[in-house]
């Protein structure tokens, strides 16, 4: 029995509202939409204990 790893595809900073989405083409997070957030924010992403990366 093996588990499939399912990483998040979107995330949002709970401090400044920056939204990012995973871009498969460049294999990195990119800004999603027009909310780029604060330059000096230490981003706290909205991924918490409720998120399960395994199926």
GIWOZI-V360625 format. One record per pair of residues at least 4 apart in sequence whose ideal C-beta (glycine too) atoms are under 7 Angstrom apart, sorted by the first residue. I is the first residue (numbers start at 1). GAP is how many residues later the second one is. Records with the same first field share a line. If there is no record, write none. Layout:
BEGIN
I = GAP, GAP
END
This chain:
BEGIN
3 = 51, 52
4 = 50, 51
5 = 48, 49
6 = 47, 48, 49
7 = 46
8 = 39, 43
9 = 12, 13
10 = 11, 22
11 = 9, 34, 35, 36
12 = 5, 6, 7, 34
13 = 4, 5, 24, 28, 30, 31, 32
14 = 30, 32
15 = 26, 28, 29
16 = 21, 22, 25
17 = 18, 20
18 = 17, 18, 19, 25
19 = 13, 14, 16
20 = 9, 10, 11, 12
21 = 9, 11
22 = 7
23 = 5, 7
31 = 5
37 = 4
47 = 4
END
